[in-house]
């Protein structure tokens, strides 16, 4: 009897000493909401001139004067060089004199024809004489037309002695100086004019990405502005942002068989000449806007050993489930997720290590903005802590 009593007391003590089940781990979650997001792509590119003109002489002669400053801006039609005009002025004077002679001959032939016509009716002059006079008049009139063409040609050649700029832009180095002999058939240019405002930026993008973009636009997944031209922003080589926005103007229609890419061309305003041809830049192209995007904080997305993107979601009862998702691209501090999650899902952003699929958790709601603010504050505190020892040294 005594032994049974001791056994009962011992069992009661063991039951009293049994540990209680631990509470569910605490996690922080964000509820997903669909929102409009601008889809951008960053691509490397190079700047190229909007227009380039190599100025060559159209008549030969000796350069008498250079009429511009190297590296300066010039306007279309502005004189650049003066070729010695004396020979061409003489040709014009000669052509004008020949024209006046032909006009006098034509006037004399017209008088003869007018005199012969009544005499033919009176049978005082033969019909043959009138026919010859009319033929001479037509020849004289043709000589007048030829003389006028010769005068115009001589005047054009005289005008060509003043070499002008075909476009507005900035001049390069002059290849000739005063006293140089130039010819109308020479291959070397006198100077190159480059138009820098606006300026082109050429980038390349994979053909697969361009085809998917066109498909998304056709299906309505993406939409562009009313002009149908994507907005482009530039980052310069030193990391600074170019202040002016450009527009995607042209897309190549042929895929490069070596790289599988397509050339895209954007045009940018360049009023101050900050961009020069040949610069390496990074172009950020706003491809369009998706109105129903699901943005998942980056800290909520992990990768499996096979590289699959996953996220932990918590249901209304606090049960955790793992989802395999498709994280298409990173935008800011979030992933654009196109598969695996839906609006209203609560994804775990803090405490993922303590959560297990099928287990219970104690979820606390937060927002993406609050996460960003905490991250910025932590980064600022870390920078201050790193700066303090440096200041002490």
Secondary structure, 3 states (H helix, E strand, C coil): CHHHHHHHHHHHHHHHHCCCCCCCEEEEEEECCEEEEEEEEEEEEEEEEEEEEEECCCCCEEEEEECCCCCCEECCCCEEEEECCHHHHHHHHHHHHHHHHHHHHHHHHHHHHHHHHHHHHCCCCCHHHHHHHHHHHHHHHHHHHHHHHHHHHHHHHHHHCEEECCCCEEECCCCCCCCCEECCCCCCCCEEEEEEEEEEEEEEEEHHHHHHHHHHHHHCCCECCCCCCCEEEEECCCCCECCCCEEEEEECCCCCCCCCEEEEEEEECCCCCCCCCCCEEEEEEEEEEEEEEEEEEHHHCEECCCCCEEEEEECCCCEEEEEEEEEEEEECCEEEEEECCCCCCEEEEECHHHCCCCCEEEEEEECHHHHHHHHHHHHHHHHHHHHHHHHHC
